[in-house]
Amino acid sequence: MPVRDGGEHLRTAVDSILGQTLDDIELVLVDDGSRDDAIAHLDAIDDDRLQRFANPGQGIVSALNYAAFMARGDYIARMDSDDVAFPERLERQVELLEREPGVGIVGAEVEIFAEDGVGEGYRRYEQWVNGLRSPADIAREIFVESPIPHPTAMLSSRLFRALGGYREVAWAEDYDLWLRAHLQGVGMAKPDGVLLQWRDREGRLSRADSRYTVERFLDAKAHYLARSRLRNRAAVIWGAAPTGARLHDALAREGVTTSAFIDIDPKKIGGRKRGCPVLPAEAAAEVAPALIIGAVGSRGARASIRTELDGHGMVEGEDYLFAA
C-alpha cells in the first residue's frame, strides 16, 4: 500500500486488510512523501502484521517496487489507501491462483463509489471491467482498457520479479505491467462477485497525472500492439473520428503502417483520413492480412462491429480486436 497524504480514509483501508479472513498476511505500507499525519495515527494499531517504511525513492512506481521488495510473502497484492477490501478478498484470490495453474494474475470485481456520486463514464467502466472474469475474456479486450483494477491485483512474487516489476513509463504503470504479462502469455482472471469498494475522488492519481490520460493509454496500446499483433503487419482502423486518428498517430510513432480506415458515416466514406482511404463497412472482408482495430468507444459500437466482422467469418483476436 503506497501512501501519500492518506487522510481520513487511510485507517479504514488498513483495517479492511488487517481484517481479512486470510490472516497469514503482512501489510507493507510505504510512505511516499506524505505531508499529513494520517500515517502517524496508525501508531494505535497493535498488529505486528503492519509493516511501515519510507520510500527511499520518489513517486508511485518507486514506492510500489520498494513495497514488493520488502514483502516476504509468496503472493503480492495491491491495495490503495482510500479503498475498502471485502473481508474474503485475499482468501478468494489466493484460492483462484492456486486452483487455476494457467492464471498468473488475478483482480477483482469492484463497486465504484464517491461522496458526490459516480459519473456515467465510471459506471460504464465498472460494468465493463466486472464483466471480464475469465482469461479468455480479459485477453480478448485487454487493448480496450486496463482489465484489472490496480488496487485489486494479486500475483506471485516470483512472477512479479520475472516480469521486471513496475516500470517508469509514459503511461499508467499498472496497465504497462498487464500488457507485458499478456505478451508473455500470462493468464488473468477474477473471482465472481465484488471484492473491493473503489473510491473515486477528485485528487486520485488517475485523474491528476498525465500518464493516465486517453492519449497516454493509446500510446501504451500502440507500443505493445507494434510488438505483438502488428509486428510485420499493417493496421486498418475502424473509426475515422478523433479516437481513430489519434490511434493512427500513436501507431505511426511505433513504426506501424495504417493502410485504411473503415467508417459507417456516408460523409466520411470515400474520403481520406491521415492520408489513408476511408472505406465502407462491407470492405472489411477485403483488407486481409491487415489487422482491423476497432477505435469507436460509443455505447454499443463494439457489439455492432463484432457482428459485422464475425459475419465475414473473421476471428476476434486474430483478424480484428478493439482498442477503444
DODOTOR-41563 format. One record per atom (N, C-alpha, C): y, x, z. Coordinates in steps of 0.2 Angstrom, whole numbers, plus 5000, padded with zeros to 4 digits. Layout:
BEGIN
YXZ
...
This chain:
BEGIN
499450045000
500050005000
500650045000
500950054994
501650094994
502150044997
502650075001
503150035004
503850065003
504250025000
504950045001
505349985003
505649995009
506049935012
505649875012
505049875016
504649815016
504949755019
505449755023
505749705025
505349655029
505549595030
505249545034
504549525032
504349535026
503649515024
503149575025
503249635027
502849685027
502249675032
502449645038
501949635043
501449585041
501649535038
501149485035
500649515030
500949555026
500549585021
500049635024
500249675029
499749715033
499249675037
499449625040
499049585044
498449555040
498649535033
498149505029
497649555027
497749615027
497249665025
496849685031
497149695037
496849715043
496349655045
496549595043
496149535045
495649515040
495449565036
494849545031
494249535034
493749495030
493149485033
492749555032
492949595027
492649665026
493049705031
492749725036
493149765041
493049835041
492549865037
492449935036
492949965031
493649965033
494149975028
494650025032
495050055028
495650085031
496250055026
496850055029
497450035025
497850095025
497950125019
498350185018
499050165016
499550165021
500250145019
500650205018
500950205012
501350265011
502150245010
502550275014
503250255014
503550295009
503850255004
504150284998
504850284999
505150315004
505850325005
506250265007
505850225012
506150165015
506850185018
507350135018
507950135021
508050085027
507550045027
507549995033
507050015038
506949975043
506549995049
505949955049
505749925044
505149875044
504449915045
504449975043
503850015045
503750035052
504350045055
504350065062
504150005066
504249945064
504049885068
503249885068
502949915064
502149915064
501849955070
502349995073
502050035079
501649985084
501849925084
501549875089
500849865087
500549875081
499949865079
499449915082
498949895086
498449935089
497849935085
497849965079
497249965075
497250035071
496750075073
496650145070
496450145063
496350085060
496250075053
496850085049
497450075052
498050085048
498250155049
498350185043
498550255042
499250255038
499750285041
500350285039
500550365037
500850365031
501050435028
501750425025
502050475024
502750485020
502550515013
502850485008
502650505001
503050575000
502550624999
502850694998
503250694991
503150654987
503550654980
504050594980
504150564975
504650514974
504450464969
504450394971
504350344966
503650314967
503550254963
502950224964
502250254962
502350294957
501750324954
501550384959
501950424961
501850474966
501550444973
501850384975
501550354981
500850334980
500750294974
500050274973
499550324973
499750384969
499250434969
499150474975
499650474979
499550504986
499150464990
499250394990
498850354994
498150354992
497950364986
497250364983
496950434985
497350484985
497150554988
496950554995
497350514999
497250515006
496650465008
496550425004
496050375005
495350405006
494950385010
494250415012
493650365009
493850305007
493350255006
492950264999
492450234998
492150234991
492550194986
492850144988
493250104984
494050104986
494450094981
495150094982
495450024979
495749994984
496049934982
496849934983
497149894978
497849894979
498149834983
498749844986
499049794989
499749804989
500149754988
500949764989
501149744996
501749764997
501949755004
502249685006
502249645001
502549575002
502149515000
501449534998
500949484996
500549465002
500049415001
499649395006
498949395003
498449435006
497749435003
497349385007
496949345004
496549295007
496049335011
495749315017
495349355021
494649375018
494449345013
493749365010
493949405003
494549425002
494749454996
494249524995
494349564999
494049634998
493249624998
492949585002
492249575003
491949544996
492349494993
492049464987
492149514981
492649564981
492749604976
492249664976
492049684982
491549734983
490849704980
490749644982
490149614980
490049614973
490649594969
490649594962
490549664959
490849714962
490749784959
490049804960
489749784965
489049814967
488549764963
488749704961
488249664958
488249674951
488749694948
488849704940
488949774939
488449804937
488549884935
488949894929
489049844925
489449854919
490249844921
490349824927
491049814929
491349874933
491849904931
492149964935
492849944938
493149894936
493749874939
493749794940
493949774946
494049704947
494749684950
494949624948
495549604950
495449544954
495949494954
495849434957
496249374954
496049314955
496549264953
497049254958
497649234956
498249234960
498549174961
498949164966
499449104966
500149134967
500549124962
501249154962
501649104966
502049134971
502449094975
503149124976
503649084977
504349114978
504749064982
505149084986
505549044991
505948994987
506249014981
506648964977
506248934971
505648934971
505248904966
505048954961
504448944957
504248984952
504348964945
504649004941
504848984934
504248964929
504448934924
503848914919
503548974916
503949024915
503549084912
503049114917
503249124923
502749144928
502149094929
502249034928
501748984929
501248994923
501549004917
501049014911
500649074912
501049134914
500649194915
500049184921
500249144926
499749134931
499149104928
499249044924
498749014921
498349054916
498649094912
498349144908
497849194911
498249234916
497849284920
497249254924
497349204927
496749174931
496249144926
496349134920
495849114915
495449174913
495649234914
495249294912
494849314917
494249304918
493749324923
493249374921
492949354915
492349394913
492549464909
492149514909
492349574905
492549554898
492149504895
492249494888
492949464887
493149414891
493749384891
494349434892
494249474896
494849524898
494849574892
494349594889
494349644884
494649614878
494549544877
494749514871
495549504871
495849494877
496549484877
496949544881
496649604881
496949654885
497649674882
497749664875
498349684872
498849634872
498649574875
499149514876
499649534881
499449554887
499749574893
499349604898
499549624904
499149654909
498649604912
498049614911
497549564913
497349564920
497549624924
497349624931
498049634935
498149584939
498749584943
498749644947
499249694947
499149754950
498949754958
499249704962
499149704969
498449674970
498049654965
497349634966
496849684964
497049744962
496549784958
496049824964
495449834962
494949874965
494549914960
494449974962
493950014958
493650064963
493150104960
492850154964
493350214964
493350254970
493750314970
493550364964
492850364963
492650404958
492850394951
492850324949
493150304943
493950314943
494250304948
494950324948
495150394947
494750434949
494850504948
494650524941
494150494938
493850504931
494450484926
494750434928
495250404923
495950444924
495950494929
496550534929
497150504934
496950444937
497450414942
498050384938
498550374941
499150344938
499550394935
499850384929
500250424926
501050404926
501450454925
502150444924
502250434917
502350364915
502450344908
503050304907
503150284901
503750244899
503650174900
503050154902
502950084903
502550074910
502350014911
502050004918
501450044919
501450074925
500950124927
500250084927
500250024930
499549994930
499249974924
499749944919
499449924913
499249984909
499550044910
499350104907
498650124909
498450114916
497850134918
497250084916
497450024915
496949974912
496849984905
497350004901
497250014894
496850084893
496950134897
496550194897
495750174899
495650134904
495050114906
494650074900
495050034897
494749994892
494550034886
494950084884
494750134879
494150174880
493950184887
493350214889
492750174890
492850104888
492350064889
492150034896
492650034900
492650014907
492649934907
492149904910
492249834910
492649804916
493049754915
493449724921
493249654922
493349634928
493149564929
493549534936
493449474937
493749444943
493249394946
493249394953
492849334956
493149274955
492849214955
493049154954
493549134960
494049104959
494449074965
495049124966
495649094969
496249134971
496049174977
496249234977
496149284982
496749314985
497349304981
497949334983
498549284982
499049284987
499649254985
500149304983
500449294977
500849354974
501549324974
501949364978
502649344979
503049364973
503449314971
503949334966
504649334969
505049384969
505649384972
506149424967
506749424968
507249454963
507249524963
507049554969
507149634969
506449664967
505949634965
505249664964
505349714958
504949764958
504949814953
504949794946
504449744945
504349724938
504949684935
505449664940
506049634937
506549684936
506549734941
507149784941
507049844937
506449864935
506349934932
506249924925
506549964921
506549964913
505849974911
505350004914
504750014912
504249944912
504549894914
504149834914
504449784909
504949804905
505149754900
504649744894
504849684891
504449674885
504349724880
504949764879
504949814874
504449874876
504449894883
504049944885
503349924885
503149864886
502449834886
502249844878
502649824874
502549834867
502349904865
502749954868
502650024867
501950044869
501750014875
501150034878
500550004873
500649944871
500149914866
500049964860
500649974857
500650014851
500350084852
500450114858
500250184859
499450184859
499150134863
498450134863
498050094857
498450054854
498150024848
498050084842
498550124842
498550184837
498050224839
497750234845
497250274847
496550244847
496550184845
495850144845
495850104839
496050034839
495849994834
496250014827
496850044828
497250064822
497150134820
496650164822
496550234820
496250234813
496650264808
496450264801
496450194798
496850144801
496850084798
497550054799
497750014793
498349984793
498349914797
498949894799
499049834803
499349784798
499249714799
499549664797
499749614803
500449604803
500649574809
500849504808
500449454812
500549384811
501149364816
501749354812
502349334816
502949374813
503349344809
503949384806
504549374810
504449354817
505049344821
505249404825
505649404829
505849474833
505349504836
504849474839
504249504843
503849544838
503749514832
503349544827
503749604824
504349604823
504749654821
504749714826
504849694832
504849754837
504149784838
503549744837
502949774837
502849824831
503149804825
503149844819
503449914821
504049904824
504349974825
504050014830
503749984835
503350024840
502750054837
502350014832
501850044829
502050104824
502650094821
502850144817
502950214820
503250204826
503350264831
502750304832
502150264832
501550294834
501150314827
501550314821
501250334815
500750284812
500850214814
500350164811
500750134805
500450124800
500750084794
500650004795
501149974794
501049894794
501149874786
500649844783
500649834776
500949764774
500949724779
501249654778
501349614784
501749564784
501749514789
501449444787
501249404791
501049334790
501449284794
501649234791
502049184794
501949114791
502049064795
501948994793
502648964791
503248994792
503848974791
504048974783
504048924780
504148924772
504848964771
505348974775
505949004774
505749084774
505249104777
505149174778
504549194772
504149154771
503649174766
503949184759
503649244757
503949264750
504449314751
504749324757
505249374758
504949434761
505449474764
505149544766
505449554773
505049584777
505249604784
505049674785
505549714787
505549784788
505249814782
505449784776
505149814770
504449794768
504149754772
503449734771
503449654768
503049634764
503049564761
502849524767
503049464767
502949404772
502449364768
501849354770
501349314767
501149254770
500849204767
500749134770
500049144774
499849094778
499349104782
498649114778
498649074773
498049074769
497849144766
498349194766
498249254763
497949304768
497849274774
497449314779
496749334777
496449294773
495749314771
495749374766
496349394764
496349444758
496649514761
496749514767
497149584769
496649634772
495949614773
495549664775
495549734771
495449794773
495249804780
495749814785
496349794784
496849794789
496749754795
496949774801
496849734807
497449684808
497349624808
497849574809
497949564817
498649574819
498849574826
499349514826
499149464831
499549414832
500149424837
500749414834
501349434838
501749374839
501449314841
501849254842
501649224849
502149224853
501949204860
502149134862
502349094857
502449024859
501848984861
501948934865
501348894868
500948864862
500248884863
499848854858
499748904852
500148954851
500148994845
499449034844
499249064850
498549094849
498049054847
497948994850
497448944848
497448924841
498048914838
498148894831
497948954827
498149014828
498049074824
497249084824
496949084830
496249094831
495849044827
496048984827
495748934822
495748954815
496348974813
496448984806
495949044804
495949104808
495649164806
494849154807
494649114812
493949104813
493649064807
494149024804
493948984799
493849024792
494049084792
493949134787
493349174788
493049164794
492449204796
492649274799
493249274801
493449334805
493249334812
493149394815
492849404821
493449434826
493649404831
494149424836
493949494839
494349534839
494249604842
494049654836
493749624831
493549674825
494049664819
494149604817
494649584812
495349564814
495349544820
496049524822
496049524830
496649534833
496749524840
497449504841
497649494848
498349464849
498649524854
499349524852
499749574856
500349534859
500349474860
500949434862
500649364865
